[in-house]
Amino acid sequence: MSQNQTAPAARGPHEPDELPPDIAKRARRLLLDLVRPERVGYIIVIAVMVTFGIANAAGPALIAQAMDHGIPAAIDGNTRALVVPLALFLLITVLVAVLDYWGTRLTGTLAQRLMVALRRRLFDHVQRLGIAYHERSTSGRLVARQTSDMENIQTFLTGSLVEMVAGLSMMAAIAVTLLVMDLRLALVVFLGFIPLLWVSIASNRAQRRNQRRTRTAIAKVIVQIVETLGGIRAVQSFRREPHNLRRIDAEDDEYRRATTSSLFNVAWFAASTRLIAALSMAAVLLVGGWLVMEDAVQVGMLTAFLLYVRRFYGPLDSLVQAITMYQSASAALEKITVVLDAAPEVVEPTSPTPLPEQAGAGAGAAGASAGSGAGAAGSGAGAAGAAAGGRTVEFTDVEFSYADGEPVLPRFDLTIPAGQTVAVVGQTGAGKSTLVKLLTRFYDPTAGRVTLDGVDLRQLADARLREAVVMVTQESYLFGGSIAENIRLGRPEATDDQVRQAAEAVGLAPFIARLPDGYETDVRKRGGRLSSGQRQLVSFARAFLADPDVLVLDEATAHLDIPSERLVQEALATVLQGRTAVVIAHRLSTVETADRVLVLDRGRIVEDGAPAELIDSGGRFARLHEAWEDSRV
């Protein structure tokens, strides 16, 4: 393997329901990576929240000071001893409100920045994942990652995080204050920490399991909704509504059970902490009352301890909800981490190799005109007289299999000279689509190499490969927006004149002229405003404007009626002119215009030659052609 060539990543399964054992650690690493650019802001937030906790802890101590010292001094005429602690208490109350405001505001701002970074990273990574990943994973799971899981993380970061940090800061400050004020009463309070710690650990573990189960369940609900709405025509045509309703009921029921289990755990934790709080307060009152009677502790001190116990356990109700949201956000982040950890199976080389300069440019949008050479039979090379445009494509000792399955292409060799149009035919499963997926580098071969003018596709920069090789599929996918925008997808920087020239070249201009807004007409969702033939013409105009060296057509006329097919065939003659082309077609009308025909069977070339020669030979292609002619009659 060349030093410029990057080894293909190992093929792995789609996102599993059972997460890896170290996923929590990986999710924390992801979070730290996202926080790092905003670390100064988070340090400020932590400082604000710690100050908030300390300020909150000072209130009862000032009340104790006022009761034990200020009131007796005021009775004796020294009102200053009472006014000072009360004034400080008022000042601290205002400070706590200001700190609460700034803490919430800063946390919300930082959370939004973090969410933008996470959404962008996830969306960018999903786009870069190979076709193999998307063919194995359902789009509903990825939608769940971008919507439901993101929403849970955002809810925690913008709201629950403030409550959690503020509550924990205040509890820590109160614990220190209790130790300073009176060790004996502090020990009584701390006895309640033992069952509280046990309850918290048990609840945290249970809640983590519940939230993982909940995130998986809601993802399955979203998958079912996305698949149903995406195939709504098939659903209604085949009366699948009752079946789909049963499916969504089953998925919803699992989500209900998971959520109910989580709520039961929350209720158990809340009831346990409130019971511990009540028992702690009763113990402090009992021991403190005895110490007051023994003149070991003053009433103000006891009152402050009771207030501290109340404040210490008071935030636990909010903490219960915050911890629940934390577990939900953690489970969501773990799911997102699994997607982000999925390695692209087709990776770009670190040091790309450039394609050699061509002697002549292709036709396409540049307007050059060159005819394809006549095809001649051959075991690998085919026709000799190629057009000036295009590039030579070679498959050398190529083998390919999907995951751990049977080889789809067992030891495959093929040479397509520059400028030649090759039609590939064969039964379903013969390996036709696999061949073009390797040529477009949606997959890498498991052995051997595919080259363009002698350069291994794995050595080409991705952007250069996409310029050189363009694929038009039978779906003719159009994005919401204008016709011009969809044509310009082939070359985003193209001018309006170039877009119009591309539309005229494929015969689309007369139809566009009849539309109310011309080239600015919105094609609507998935091009729903256009017919199948019109969508295919738009995809051809897109490919014509892109002006690739190699054009791949994967059953581009499979779903067209006869009039639409004729329009597309006329456009096809223009698009293919002067470039290398590989055409997969079940309809042999496309094959007739090819220089050369390959007949595949189980990943092997069983016939190779010019269409007329193969028809005269009486082999497989001749039988296919005869059957096609009969169907036309």
Secondary structure as a PSIPRED ss2 file (coil, helix, strand):
# PSIPRED VFORMAT (PSIPRED V4.0)

   1 M C   1.000  0.000  0.000
   2 S C   1.000  0.000  0.000
   3 Q C   1.000  0.000  0.000
   4 N C   1.000  0.000  0.000
   5 Q C   1.000  0.000  0.000
   6 T C   1.000  0.000  0.000
   7 A C   1.000  0.000  0.000
   8 P C   1.000  0.000  0.000
   9 A C   1.000  0.000  0.000
  10 A C   1.000  0.000  0.000
  11 R C   1.000  0.000  0.000
  12 G C   1.000  0.000  0.000
  13 P C   1.000  0.000  0.000
  14 H C   1.000  0.000  0.000
  15 E C   1.000  0.000  0.000
  16 P C   1.000  0.000  0.000
  17 D C   1.000  0.000  0.000
  18 E C   1.000  0.000  0.000
  19 L C   1.000  0.000  0.000
  20 P C   1.000  0.000  0.000
  21 P C   1.000  0.000  0.000
  22 D C   1.000  0.000  0.000
  23 I H   0.000  1.000  0.000
  24 A H   0.000  1.000  0.000
  25 K H   0.000  1.000  0.000
  26 R H   0.000  1.000  0.000
  27 A H   0.000  1.000  0.000
  28 R H   0.000  1.000  0.000
  29 R H   0.000  1.000  0.000
  30 L H   0.000  1.000  0.000
  31 L H   0.000  1.000  0.000
  32 L H   0.000  1.000  0.000
  33 D H   0.000  1.000  0.000
  34 L H   0.000  1.000  0.000
  35 V H   0.000  1.000  0.000
  36 R H   0.000  1.000  0.000
  37 P H   0.000  1.000  0.000
  38 E H   0.000  1.000  0.000
  39 R H   0.000  1.000  0.000
  40 V H   0.000  1.000  0.000
  41 G H   0.000  1.000  0.000
  42 Y H   0.000  1.000  0.000
  43 I H   0.000  1.000  0.000
  44 I H   0.000  1.000  0.000
  45 V H   0.000  1.000  0.000
  46 I H   0.000  1.000  0.000
  47 A H   0.000  1.000  0.000
  48 V H   0.000  1.000  0.000
  49 M H   0.000  1.000  0.000
  50 V H   0.000  1.000  0.000
  51 T H   0.000  1.000  0.000
  52 F H   0.000  1.000  0.000
  53 G H   0.000  1.000  0.000
  54 I H   0.000  1.000  0.000
  55 A H   0.000  1.000  0.000
  56 N H   0.000  1.000  0.000
  57 A H   0.000  1.000  0.000
  58 A H   0.000  1.000  0.000
  59 G H   0.000  1.000  0.000
  60 P H   0.000  1.000  0.000
  61 A H   0.000  1.000  0.000
  62 L H   0.000  1.000  0.000
  63 I H   0.000  1.000  0.000
  64 A H   0.000  1.000  0.000
  65 Q H   0.000  1.000  0.000
  66 A H   0.000  1.000  0.000
  67 M H   0.000  1.000  0.000
  68 D H   0.000  1.000  0.000
  69 H H   0.000  1.000  0.000
  70 G H   0.000  1.000  0.000
  71 I H   0.000  1.000  0.000
  72 P H   0.000  1.000  0.000
  73 A H   0.000  1.000  0.000
  74 A H   0.000  1.000  0.000
  75 I H   0.000  1.000  0.000
  76 D C   1.000  0.000  0.000
  77 G C   1.000  0.000  0.000
  78 N C   1.000  0.000  0.000
  79 T C   1.000  0.000  0.000
  80 R H   0.000  1.000  0.000
  81 A H   0.000  1.000  0.000
  82 L H   0.000  1.000  0.000
  83 V H   0.000  1.000  0.000
  84 V H   0.000  1.000  0.000
  85 P H   0.000  1.000  0.000
  86 L H   0.000  1.000  0.000
  87 A H   0.000  1.000  0.000
  88 L H   0.000  1.000  0.000
  89 F H   0.000  1.000  0.000
  90 L H   0.000  1.000  0.000
  91 L H   0.000  1.000  0.000
  92 I H   0.000  1.000  0.000
  93 T H   0.000  1.000  0.000
  94 V H   0.000  1.000  0.000
  95 L H   0.000  1.000  0.000
  96 V H   0.000  1.000  0.000
  97 A H   0.000  1.000  0.000
  98 V H   0.000  1.000  0.000
  99 L H   0.000  1.000  0.000
 100 D H   0.000  1.000  0.000
 101 Y H   0.000  1.000  0.000
 102 W H   0.000  1.000  0.000
 103 G H   0.000  1.000  0.000
 104 T H   0.000  1.000  0.000
 105 R H   0.000  1.000  0.000
 106 L H   0.000  1.000  0.000
 107 T H   0.000  1.000  0.000
 108 G H   0.000  1.000  0.000
 109 T H   0.000  1.000  0.000
 110 L H   0.000  1.000  0.000
 111 A H   0.000  1.000  0.000
 112 Q H   0.000  1.000  0.000
 113 R H   0.000  1.000  0.000
 114 L H   0.000  1.000  0.000
 115 M H   0.000  1.000  0.000
 116 V H   0.000  1.000  0.000
 117 A H   0.000  1.000  0.000
 118 L H   0.000  1.000  0.000
 119 R H   0.000  1.000  0.000
 120 R H   0.000  1.000  0.000
 121 R H   0.000  1.000  0.000
 122 L H   0.000  1.000  0.000
 123 F H   0.000  1.000  0.000
 124 D H   0.000  1.000  0.000
 125 H H   0.000  1.000  0.000
 126 V H   0.000  1.000  0.000
 127 Q H   0.000  1.000  0.000
 128 R H   0.000  1.000  0.000
 129 L C   1.000  0.000  0.000
 130 G C   1.000  0.000  0.000
 131 I H   0.000  1.000  0.000
 132 A H   0.000  1.000  0.000
 133 Y H   0.000  1.000  0.000
 134 H H   0.000  1.000  0.000
 135 E H   0.000  1.000  0.000
 136 R H   0.000  1.000  0.000
 137 S C   1.000  0.000  0.000
 138 T C   1.000  0.000  0.000
 139 S H   0.000  1.000  0.000
 140 G H   0.000  1.000  0.000
 141 R H   0.000  1.000  0.000
 142 L H   0.000  1.000  0.000
 143 V H   0.000  1.000  0.000
 144 A H   0.000  1.000  0.000
 145 R H   0.000  1.000  0.000
 146 Q H   0.000  1.000  0.000
 147 T H   0.000  1.000  0.000
 148 S H   0.000  1.000  0.000
 149 D H   0.000  1.000  0.000
 150 M H   0.000  1.000  0.000
 151 E H   0.000  1.000  0.000
 152 N H   0.000  1.000  0.000
 153 I H   0.000  1.000  0.000
 154 Q H   0.000  1.000  0.000
 155 T H   0.000  1.000  0.000
 156 F H   0.000  1.000  0.000
 157 L H   0.000  1.000  0.000
 158 T H   0.000  1.000  0.000
 159 G H   0.000  1.000  0.000
 160 S H   0.000  1.000  0.000
 161 L H   0.000  1.000  0.000
 162 V H   0.000  1.000  0.000
 163 E H   0.000  1.000  0.000
 164 M H   0.000  1.000  0.000
 165 V H   0.000  1.000  0.000
 166 A H   0.000  1.000  0.000
 167 G H   0.000  1.000  0.000
 168 L H   0.000  1.000  0.000
 169 S H   0.000  1.000  0.000
 170 M H   0.000  1.000  0.000
 171 M H   0.000  1.000  0.000
 172 A H   0.000  1.000  0.000
 173 A H   0.000  1.000  0.000
 174 I H   0.000  1.000  0.000
 175 A H   0.000  1.000  0.000
 176 V H   0.000  1.000  0.000
 177 T H   0.000  1.000  0.000
 178 L H   0.000  1.000  0.000
 179 L H   0.000  1.000  0.000
 180 V H   0.000  1.000  0.000
 181 M H   0.000  1.000  0.000
 182 D C   1.000  0.000  0.000
 183 L H   0.000  1.000  0.000
 184 R H   0.000  1.000  0.000
 185 L H   0.000  1.000  0.000
 186 A H   0.000  1.000  0.000
 187 L H   0.000  1.000  0.000
 188 V H   0.000  1.000  0.000
 189 V H   0.000  1.000  0.000
 190 F H   0.000  1.000  0.000
 191 L H   0.000  1.000  0.000
 192 G C   1.000  0.000  0.000
 193 F H   0.000  1.000  0.000
 194 I H   0.000  1.000  0.000
 195 P H   0.000  1.000  0.000
 196 L H   0.000  1.000  0.000
 197 L H   0.000  1.000  0.000
 198 W H   0.000  1.000  0.000
 199 V H   0.000  1.000  0.000
 200 S H   0.000  1.000  0.000
 201 I H   0.000  1.000  0.000
 202 A H   0.000  1.000  0.000
 203 S H   0.000  1.000  0.000
 204 N H   0.000  1.000  0.000
 205 R H   0.000  1.000  0.000
 206 A H   0.000  1.000  0.000
 207 Q H   0.000  1.000  0.000
 208 R H   0.000  1.000  0.000
 209 R H   0.000  1.000  0.000
 210 N H   0.000  1.000  0.000
 211 Q H   0.000  1.000  0.000
 212 R H   0.000  1.000  0.000
 213 R H   0.000  1.000  0.000
 214 T H   0.000  1.000  0.000
 215 R H   0.000  1.000  0.000
 216 T H   0.000  1.000  0.000
 217 A H   0.000  1.000  0.000
 218 I H   0.000  1.000  0.000
 219 A H   0.000  1.000  0.000
 220 K H   0.000  1.000  0.000
 221 V H   0.000  1.000  0.000
 222 I H   0.000  1.000  0.000
 223 V H   0.000  1.000  0.000
 224 Q H   0.000  1.000  0.000
 225 I H   0.000  1.000  0.000
 226 V H   0.000  1.000  0.000
 227 E H   0.000  1.000  0.000
 228 T H   0.000  1.000  0.000
 229 L H   0.000  1.000  0.000
 230 G H   0.000  1.000  0.000
 231 G C   1.000  0.000  0.000
 232 I H   0.000  1.000  0.000
 233 R H   0.000  1.000  0.000
 234 A H   0.000  1.000  0.000
 235 V H   0.000  1.000  0.000
 236 Q H   0.000  1.000  0.000
 237 S H   0.000  1.000  0.000
 238 F C   1.000  0.000  0.000
 239 R C   1.000  0.000  0.000
 240 R C   1.000  0.000  0.000
 241 E H   0.000  1.000  0.000
 242 P H   0.000  1.000  0.000
 243 H H   0.000  1.000  0.000
 244 N H   0.000  1.000  0.000
 245 L H   0.000  1.000  0.000
 246 R H   0.000  1.000  0.000
 247 R H   0.000  1.000  0.000
 248 I H   0.000  1.000  0.000
 249 D H   0.000  1.000  0.000
 250 A H   0.000  1.000  0.000
 251 E H   0.000  1.000  0.000
 252 D H   0.000  1.000  0.000
 253 D H   0.000  1.000  0.000
 254 E H   0.000  1.000  0.000
 255 Y H   0.000  1.000  0.000
 256 R H   0.000  1.000  0.000
 257 R H   0.000  1.000  0.000
 258 A H   0.000  1.000  0.000
 259 T H   0.000  1.000  0.000
 260 T H   0.000  1.000  0.000
 261 S H   0.000  1.000  0.000
 262 S H   0.000  1.000  0.000
 263 L H   0.000  1.000  0.000
 264 F H   0.000  1.000  0.000
 265 N H   0.000  1.000  0.000
 266 V H   0.000  1.000  0.000
 267 A H   0.000  1.000  0.000
 268 W H   0.000  1.000  0.000
 269 F H   0.000  1.000  0.000
 270 A H   0.000  1.000  0.000
 271 A H   0.000  1.000  0.000
 272 S H   0.000  1.000  0.000
 273 T H   0.000  1.000  0.000
 274 R H   0.000  1.000  0.000
 275 L H   0.000  1.000  0.000
 276 I H   0.000  1.000  0.000
 277 A H   0.000  1.000  0.000
 278 A H   0.000  1.000  0.000
 279 L H   0.000  1.000  0.000
 280 S H   0.000  1.000  0.000
 281 M H   0.000  1.000  0.000
 282 A H   0.000  1.000  0.000
 283 A H   0.000  1.000  0.000
 284 V H   0.000  1.000  0.000
 285 L H   0.000  1.000  0.000
 286 L H   0.000  1.000  0.000
 287 V H   0.000  1.000  0.000
 288 G H   0.000  1.000  0.000
 289 G H   0.000  1.000  0.000
 290 W H   0.000  1.000  0.000
 291 L H   0.000  1.000  0.000
 292 V H   0.000  1.000  0.000
 293 M H   0.000  1.000  0.000
 294 E C   1.000  0.000  0.000
 295 D C   1.000  0.000  0.000
 296 A C   1.000  0.000  0.000
 297 V C   1.000  0.000  0.000
 298 Q C   1.000  0.000  0.000
 299 V H   0.000  1.000  0.000
 300 G H   0.000  1.000  0.000
 301 M H   0.000  1.000  0.000
 302 L H   0.000  1.000  0.000
 303 T H   0.000  1.000  0.000
 304 A H   0.000  1.000  0.000
 305 F H   0.000  1.000  0.000
 306 L H   0.000  1.000  0.000
 307 L H   0.000  1.000  0.000
 308 Y H   0.000  1.000  0.000
 309 V H   0.000  1.000  0.000
 310 R H   0.000  1.000  0.000
 311 R H   0.000  1.000  0.000
 312 F H   0.000  1.000  0.000
 313 Y H   0.000  1.000  0.000
 314 G C   1.000  0.000  0.000
 315 P C   1.000  0.000  0.000
 316 L H   0.000  1.000  0.000
 317 D H   0.000  1.000  0.000
 318 S H   0.000  1.000  0.000
 319 L H   0.000  1.000  0.000
 320 V H   0.000  1.000  0.000
 321 Q H   0.000  1.000  0.000
 322 A H   0.000  1.000  0.000
 323 I H   0.000  1.000  0.000
 324 T H   0.000  1.000  0.000
 325 M H   0.000  1.000  0.000
 326 Y H   0.000  1.000  0.000
 327 Q H   0.000  1.000  0.000
 328 S H   0.000  1.000  0.000
 329 A H   0.000  1.000  0.000
 330 S H   0.000  1.000  0.000
 331 A H   0.000  1.000  0.000
 332 A H   0.000  1.000  0.000
 333 L H   0.000  1.000  0.000
 334 E H   0.000  1.000  0.000
 335 K H   0.000  1.000  0.000
 336 I H   0.000  1.000  0.000
 337 T H   0.000  1.000  0.000
 338 V H   0.000  1.000  0.000
 339 V H   0.000  1.000  0.000
 340 L H   0.000  1.000  0.000
 341 D H   0.000  1.000  0.000
 342 A C   1.000  0.000  0.000
 343 A C   1.000  0.000  0.000
 344 P C   1.000  0.000  0.000
 345 E C   1.000  0.000  0.000
 346 V C   1.000  0.000  0.000
 347 V C   1.000  0.000  0.000
 348 E C   1.000  0.000  0.000
 349 P C   1.000  0.000  0.000
 350 T C   1.000  0.000  0.000
 351 S C   1.000  0.000  0.000
 352 P C   1.000  0.000  0.000
 353 T C   1.000  0.000  0.000
 354 P C   1.000  0.000  0.000
 355 L C   1.000  0.000  0.000
 356 P C   1.000  0.000  0.000
 357 E C   1.000  0.000  0.000
 358 Q C   1.000  0.000  0.000
 359 A C   1.000  0.000  0.000
 360 G C   1.000  0.000  0.000
 361 A C   1.000  0.000  0.000
 362 G C   1.000  0.000  0.000
 363 A C   1.000  0.000  0.000
 364 G H   0.000  1.000  0.000
 365 A H   0.000  1.000  0.000
 366 A H   0.000  1.000  0.000
 367 G C   1.000  0.000  0.000
 368 A C   1.000  0.000  0.000
 369 S C   1.000  0.000  0.000
 370 A C   1.000  0.000  0.000
 371 G C   1.000  0.000  0.000
 372 S C   1.000  0.000  0.000
 373 G C   1.000  0.000  0.000
 374 A C   1.000  0.000  0.000
 375 G C   1.000  0.000  0.000
 376 A C   1.000  0.000  0.000
 377 A C   1.000  0.000  0.000
 378 G C   1.000  0.000  0.000
 379 S C   1.000  0.000  0.000
 380 G C   1.000  0.000  0.000
 381 A C   1.000  0.000  0.000
 382 G C   1.000  0.000  0.000
 383 A C   1.000  0.000  0.000
 384 A C   1.000  0.000  0.000
 385 G C   1.000  0.000  0.000
 386 A C   1.000  0.000  0.000
 387 A C   1.000  0.000  0.000
 388 A C   1.000  0.000  0.000
 389 G C   1.000  0.000  0.000
 390 G C   1.000  0.000  0.000
 391 R C   1.000  0.000  0.000
 392 T C   1.000  0.000  0.000
 393 V E   0.000  0.000  1.000
 394 E E   0.000  0.000  1.000
 395 F E   0.000  0.000  1.000
 396 T E   0.000  0.000  1.000
 397 D E   0.000  0.000  1.000
 398 V E   0.000  0.000  1.000
 399 E E   0.000  0.000  1.000
 400 F E   0.000  0.000  1.000
 401 S E   0.000  0.000  1.000
 402 Y C   1.000  0.000  0.000
 403 A C   1.000  0.000  0.000
 404 D C   1.000  0.000  0.000
 405 G C   1.000  0.000  0.000
 406 E C   1.000  0.000  0.000
 407 P E   0.000  0.000  1.000
 408 V E   0.000  0.000  1.000
 409 L E   0.000  0.000  1.000
 410 P E   0.000  0.000  1.000
 411 R E   0.000  0.000  1.000
 412 F E   0.000  0.000  1.000
 413 D E   0.000  0.000  1.000
 414 L E   0.000  0.000  1.000
 415 T E   0.000  0.000  1.000
 416 I E   0.000  0.000  1.000
 417 P C   1.000  0.000  0.000
 418 A C   1.000  0.000  0.000
 419 G C   1.000  0.000  0.000
 420 Q C   1.000  0.000  0.000
 421 T E   0.000  0.000  1.000
 422 V E   0.000  0.000  1.000
 423 A E   0.000  0.000  1.000
 424 V E   0.000  0.000  1.000
 425 V E   0.000  0.000  1.000
 426 G E   0.000  0.000  1.000
 427 Q C   1.000  0.000  0.000
 428 T C   1.000  0.000  0.000
 429 G C   1.000  0.000  0.000
 430 A C   1.000  0.000  0.000
 431 G C   1.000  0.000  0.000
 432 K H   0.000  1.000  0.000
 433 S H   0.000  1.000  0.000
 434 T H   0.000  1.000  0.000
 435 L H   0.000  1.000  0.000
 436 V H   0.000  1.000  0.000
 437 K H   0.000  1.000  0.000
 438 L H   0.000  1.000  0.000
 439 L H   0.000  1.000  0.000
 440 T C   1.000  0.000  0.000
 441 R C   1.000  0.000  0.000
 442 F C   1.000  0.000  0.000
 443 Y C   1.000  0.000  0.000
 444 D C   1.000  0.000  0.000
 445 P C   1.000  0.000  0.000
 446 T C   1.000  0.000  0.000
 447 A E   0.000  0.000  1.000
 448 G E   0.000  0.000  1.000
 449 R E   0.000  0.000  1.000
 450 V E   0.000  0.000  1.000
 451 T E   0.000  0.000  1.000
 452 L E   0.000  0.000  1.000
 453 D C   1.000  0.000  0.000
 454 G C   1.000  0.000  0.000
 455 V E   0.000  0.000  1.000
 456 D E   0.000  0.000  1.000
 457 L H   0.000  1.000  0.000
 458 R H   0.000  1.000  0.000
 459 Q H   0.000  1.000  0.000
 460 L C   1.000  0.000  0.000
 461 A C   1.000  0.000  0.000
 462 D H   0.000  1.000  0.000
 463 A H   0.000  1.000  0.000
 464 R H   0.000  1.000  0.000
 465 L H   0.000  1.000  0.000
 466 R H   0.000  1.000  0.000
 467 E H   0.000  1.000  0.000
 468 A H   0.000  1.000  0.000
 469 V E   0.000  0.000  1.000
 470 V E   0.000  0.000  1.000
 471 M E   0.000  0.000  1.000
 472 V E   0.000  0.000  1.000
 473 T E   0.000  0.000  1.000
 474 Q C   1.000  0.000  0.000
 475 E C   1.000  0.000  0.000
 476 S C   1.000  0.000  0.000
 477 Y C   1.000  0.000  0.000
 478 L C   1.000  0.000  0.000
 479 F C   1.000  0.000  0.000
 480 G C   1.000  0.000  0.000
 481 G C   1.000  0.000  0.000
 482 S E   0.000  0.000  1.000
 483 I H   0.000  1.000  0.000
 484 A H   0.000  1.000  0.000
 485 E H   0.000  1.000  0.000
 486 N H   0.000  1.000  0.000
 487 I H   0.000  1.000  0.000
 488 R H   0.000  1.000  0.000
 489 L H   0.000  1.000  0.000
 490 G H   0.000  1.000  0.000
 491 R C   1.000  0.000  0.000
 492 P C   1.000  0.000  0.000
 493 E C   1.000  0.000  0.000
 494 A C   1.000  0.000  0.000
 495 T C   1.000  0.000  0.000
 496 D H   0.000  1.000  0.000
 497 D H   0.000  1.000  0.000
 498 Q H   0.000  1.000  0.000
 499 V H   0.000  1.000  0.000
 500 R H   0.000  1.000  0.000
 501 Q H   0.000  1.000  0.000
 502 A H   0.000  1.000  0.000
 503 A H   0.000  1.000  0.000
 504 E H   0.000  1.000  0.000
 505 A H   0.000  1.000  0.000
 506 V C   1.000  0.000  0.000
 507 G C   1.000  0.000  0.000
 508 L C   1.000  0.000  0.000
 509 A H   0.000  1.000  0.000
 510 P H   0.000  1.000  0.000
 511 F H   0.000  1.000  0.000
 512 I H   0.000  1.000  0.000
 513 A H   0.000  1.000  0.000
 514 R C   1.000  0.000  0.000
 515 L C   1.000  0.000  0.000
 516 P C   1.000  0.000  0.000
 517 D C   1.000  0.000  0.000
 518 G H   0.000  1.000  0.000
 519 Y H   0.000  1.000  0.000
 520 E H   0.000  1.000  0.000
 521 T C   1.000  0.000  0.000
 522 D E   0.000  0.000  1.000
 523 V C   1.000  0.000  0.000
 524 R C   1.000  0.000  0.000
 525 K H   0.000  1.000  0.000
 526 R H   0.000  1.000  0.000
 527 G H   0.000  1.000  0.000
 528 G C   1.000  0.000  0.000
 529 R C   1.000  0.000  0.000
 530 L C   1.000  0.000  0.000
 531 S C   1.000  0.000  0.000
 532 S H   0.000  1.000  0.000
 533 G H   0.000  1.000  0.000
 534 Q H   0.000  1.000  0.000
 535 R H   0.000  1.000  0.000
 536 Q H   0.000  1.000  0.000
 537 L H   0.000  1.000  0.000
 538 V H   0.000  1.000  0.000
 539 S H   0.000  1.000  0.000
 540 F H   0.000  1.000  0.000
 541 A H   0.000  1.000  0.000
 542 R H   0.000  1.000  0.000
 543 A H   0.000  1.000  0.000
 544 F H   0.000  1.000  0.000
 545 L H   0.000  1.000  0.000
 546 A H   0.000  1.000  0.000
 547 D C   1.000  0.000  0.000
 548 P C   1.000  0.000  0.000
 549 D C   1.000  0.000  0.000
 550 V E   0.000  0.000  1.000
 551 L E   0.000  0.000  1.000
 552 V E   0.000  0.000  1.000
 553 L E   0.000  0.000  1.000
 554 D E   0.000  0.000  1.000
 555 E C   1.000  0.000  0.000
 556 A C   1.000  0.000  0.000
 557 T C   1.000  0.000  0.000
 558 A C   1.000  0.000  0.000
 559 H C   1.000  0.000  0.000
 560 L C   1.000  0.000  0.000
 561 D C   1.000  0.000  0.000
 562 I H   0.000  1.000  0.000
 563 P H   0.000  1.000  0.000
 564 S H   0.000  1.000  0.000
 565 E H   0.000  1.000  0.000
 566 R H   0.000  1.000  0.000
 567 L H   0.000  1.000  0.000
 568 V H   0.000  1.000  0.000
 569 Q H   0.000  1.000  0.000
 570 E H   0.000  1.000  0.000
 571 A H   0.000  1.000  0.000
 572 L H   0.000  1.000  0.000
 573 A H   0.000  1.000  0.000
 574 T H   0.000  1.000  0.000
 575 V H   0.000  1.000  0.000
 576 L H   0.000  1.000  0.000
 577 Q C   1.000  0.000  0.000
 578 G C   1.000  0.000  0.000
 579 R C   1.000  0.000  0.000
 580 T E   0.000  0.000  1.000
 581 A E   0.000  0.000  1.000
 582 V E   0.000  0.000  1.000
 583 V E   0.000  0.000  1.000
 584 I E   0.000  0.000  1.000
 585 A C   1.000  0.000  0.000
 586 H C   1.000  0.000  0.000
 587 R C   1.000  0.000  0.000
 588 L H   0.000  1.000  0.000
 589 S H   0.000  1.000  0.000
 590 T H   0.000  1.000  0.000
 591 V H   0.000  1.000  0.000
 592 E C   1.000  0.000  0.000
 593 T C   1.000  0.000  0.000
 594 A C   1.000  0.000  0.000
 595 D C   1.000  0.000  0.000
 596 R E   0.000  0.000  1.000
 597 V E   0.000  0.000  1.000
 598 L E   0.000  0.000  1.000
 599 V E   0.000  0.000  1.000
 600 L E   0.000  0.000  1.000
 601 D E   0.000  0.000  1.000
 602 R C   1.000  0.000  0.000
 603 G C   1.000  0.000  0.000
 604 R E   0.000  0.000  1.000
 605 I E   0.000  0.000  1.000
 606 V E   0.000  0.000  1.000
 607 E E   0.000  0.000  1.000
 608 D E   0.000  0.000  1.000
 609 G E   0.000  0.000  1.000
 610 A C   1.000  0.000  0.000
 611 P H   0.000  1.000  0.000
 612 A H   0.000  1.000  0.000
 613 E H   0.000  1.000  0.000
 614 L H   0.000  1.000  0.000
 615 I H   0.000  1.000  0.000
 616 D H   0.000  1.000  0.000
 617 S H   0.000  1.000  0.000
 618 G C   1.000  0.000  0.000
 619 G C   1.000  0.000  0.000
 620 R H   0.000  1.000  0.000
 621 F H   0.000  1.000  0.000
 622 A H   0.000  1.000  0.000
 623 R H   0.000  1.000  0.000
 624 L H   0.000  1.000  0.000
 625 H H   0.000  1.000  0.000
 626 E H   0.000  1.000  0.000
 627 A H   0.000  1.000  0.000
 628 W H   0.000  1.000  0.000
 629 E H   0.000  1.000  0.000
 630 D H   0.000  1.000  0.000
 631 S H   0.000  1.000  0.000
 632 R H   0.000  1.000  0.000
 633 V C   1.000  0.000  0.000
